[in-house]
Amino acid sequence: MIEFPLHTLDTAPEASKNLLKQTQKNFGFLPNLIAVMASSPAITEAYLTVGDIFAKSSLSPTEQQVVLLTVSHYHECTYCMAAHTAIASMQNVKSDIVQAIRNGHAIADKKLQALRHFTWLLVENRGWVNDEDMQAFIDAGYDQAQMLDVLVGVAQKTLSNFTNHLTKTPLDDVFSEVAWTPSK
């Protein structure tokens, strides 16, 4: 079995070290996802950069977490579901929203449910969303720019979800209380 190292500041490639330092400063610890990504400075920088860009998008922090959790749920990424459950809590996202996504139920807030549904369709259909579903997204109160901003979140989470699947990233202890297992 191929095992990927959990890098530290001491073991990471030189080109990843500043990225790890900044992540550790931002989170107060070095998440295992970034420690694993550090083997490739390119994916580490790409993931962190896309994350920074998504954070500046036209979507609110709650809407961003809906996108990130929805993509992670679709990809059955246990690491990201736990991590973003914790992050959503830190960002004061209502727990019923997070629990609905974790449990595969509809979100009570119709606008956020429209966002979740649109995000799911984007991933499931590899970007081929029909006009009716795009119009439903617009009718829920979103605009074309936000439609495209969702893609930034999809890109960010696809990088991390697939990294976690490939490397079998172990869950950080700090996320263990909100561990998640996909229902079959």
MOWO-V619441 format. One record per residue. N is the residue number from 0. OMEGA is omega in degrees with one decimal (NA if undefined). NEAR is the number of other C-alpha atoms within 12 Angstrom. D_FIRST is the distance of its C-alpha to the first C-alpha in Angstrom with 2 decimals. Layout:
# MOWO-V619441
N	OMEGA	NEAR	D_FIRST
N	OMEGA	NEAR	D_FIRST
This chain:
# MOWO-V619441
0	178.8	6	0.00
1	178.8	7	3.79
2	177.7	12	6.31
3	-178.7	23	9.84
4	168.5	22	12.75
5	-175.3	28	15.63
6	170.9	29	18.39
7	175.6	28	21.85
8	-179.5	25	25.07
9	-173.4	15	24.65
10	-176.0	17	21.19
11	172.3	25	21.42
12	-176.1	24	22.51
13	-177.2	19	26.31
14	178.4	20	26.65
15	-170.3	30	24.78
16	179.7	27	26.71
17	177.4	22	29.80
18	177.6	33	27.88
19	177.8	38	26.13
20	-178.9	25	29.56
21	179.2	21	31.19
22	179.0	30	28.63
23	177.4	20	28.95
24	-177.9	13	32.71
25	-174.4	14	32.73
26	-175.6	18	30.63
27	175.8	12	31.49
28	179.0	20	27.82
29	179.3	28	24.70
30	-179.1	34	22.76
31	177.9	35	18.98
32	-178.4	45	18.98
33	177.3	47	20.96
34	177.3	39	19.07
35	-179.6	36	15.85
36	-174.2	41	18.06
37	175.8	39	19.68
38	177.5	31	17.24
39	176.6	27	19.32
40	-178.3	25	22.97
41	-178.8	20	23.85
42	178.5	28	21.96
43	179.4	35	23.03
44	180.0	27	26.61
45	-178.0	25	26.56
46	-178.5	32	25.41
47	179.7	31	27.91
48	179.1	23	30.66
49	176.5	27	30.39
50	177.5	29	30.40
51	179.2	18	33.55
52	-179.7	21	35.16
53	179.0	30	34.47
54	179.8	24	36.00
55	-177.3	18	39.15
56	-179.3	22	39.35
57	178.6	23	42.24
58	178.3	30	40.29
59	176.3	23	40.98
60	177.4	25	38.31
61	179.7	32	38.42
62	177.4	38	38.09
63	179.8	39	35.17
64	175.2	45	33.32
65	179.2	47	34.23
66	-175.2	48	32.59
67	178.2	49	29.41
68	179.8	48	29.04
69	178.6	48	29.91
70	-179.7	44	27.27
71	177.1	43	24.61
72	179.7	40	25.92
73	-178.5	33	25.88
74	-179.2	28	22.24
75	179.6	30	21.43
76	-177.2	38	19.99
77	179.7	36	20.13
78	-175.6	40	19.84
79	176.7	49	22.69
80	178.3	41	24.81
81	-177.3	37	24.91
82	-177.5	39	25.45
83	169.9	42	28.17
84	178.9	39	29.80
85	-179.3	30	30.31
86	178.3	27	31.41
87	177.7	32	33.76
88	178.2	22	35.32
89	-180.0	16	35.91
90	177.9	19	37.56
91	171.9	19	39.77
92	-177.6	24	38.53
93	-175.1	25	40.14
94	179.6	25	37.84
95	176.9	23	39.09
96	-179.6	33	37.74
97	-178.6	42	34.24
98	177.5	28	34.35
99	-179.9	23	35.54
100	180.0	40	32.58
101	-175.6	37	30.08
102	178.6	23	31.80
103	179.3	26	32.32
104	177.0	19	36.09
105	174.0	23	38.67
106	-177.8	26	39.67
107	178.3	18	43.35
108	-173.5	20	44.25
109	179.9	18	44.97
110	178.9	23	44.33
111	176.3	34	40.89
112	176.5	30	40.12
113	176.4	30	41.19
114	179.0	47	38.77
115	-178.5	45	35.93
116	178.9	34	36.90
117	179.0	42	37.24
118	180.0	44	33.84
119	-179.5	34	32.23
120	177.8	30	34.14
121	-177.6	32	33.10
122	-175.9	29	29.40
123	-176.4	18	29.81
124	177.0	15	32.11
125	176.6	17	30.42
126	-179.0	21	33.66
127	178.6	16	36.08
128	-176.5	21	38.20
129	-176.6	15	41.59
130	-179.8	14	44.90
131	-179.7	13	45.67
132	175.1	24	42.51
133	179.6	27	43.09
134	177.6	19	46.70
135	177.0	25	45.68
136	177.7	33	43.63
137	-178.8	20	46.71
138	178.8	18	49.01
139	177.0	23	46.99
140	178.2	20	48.01
141	178.9	27	45.44
142	-176.9	19	46.17
143	178.4	19	44.71
144	179.5	16	43.40
145	175.1	28	41.48
146	179.0	35	40.11
147	177.6	24	38.62
148	177.0	32	37.57
149	179.6	43	35.37
150	178.4	34	33.39
151	177.0	34	32.67
152	177.3	45	31.10
153	178.7	41	29.13
154	-179.7	32	27.81
155	-175.5	35	26.94
156	176.8	43	25.05
157	176.2	35	23.27
158	-176.5	33	21.83
159	179.9	44	20.62
160	-178.4	36	19.67
161	174.6	28	17.45
162	-179.1	33	15.97
163	177.6	30	15.20
164	-177.7	23	13.66
165	-172.5	20	11.45
166	-176.6	27	10.48
167	-177.8	25	10.93
168	176.9	29	13.79
169	179.7	30	15.15
170	176.5	29	18.79
171	178.2	25	21.36
172	-177.4	17	23.72
173	179.6	22	26.61
174	-172.2	25	25.45
175	-179.4	20	24.67
176	-179.9	14	28.21
177	176.9	26	27.77
178	-176.0	23	24.31
179	175.4	28	24.24
180	179.6	20	22.79
181	175.8	20	23.73
182	-177.9	14	26.30
183	NA	6	25.87
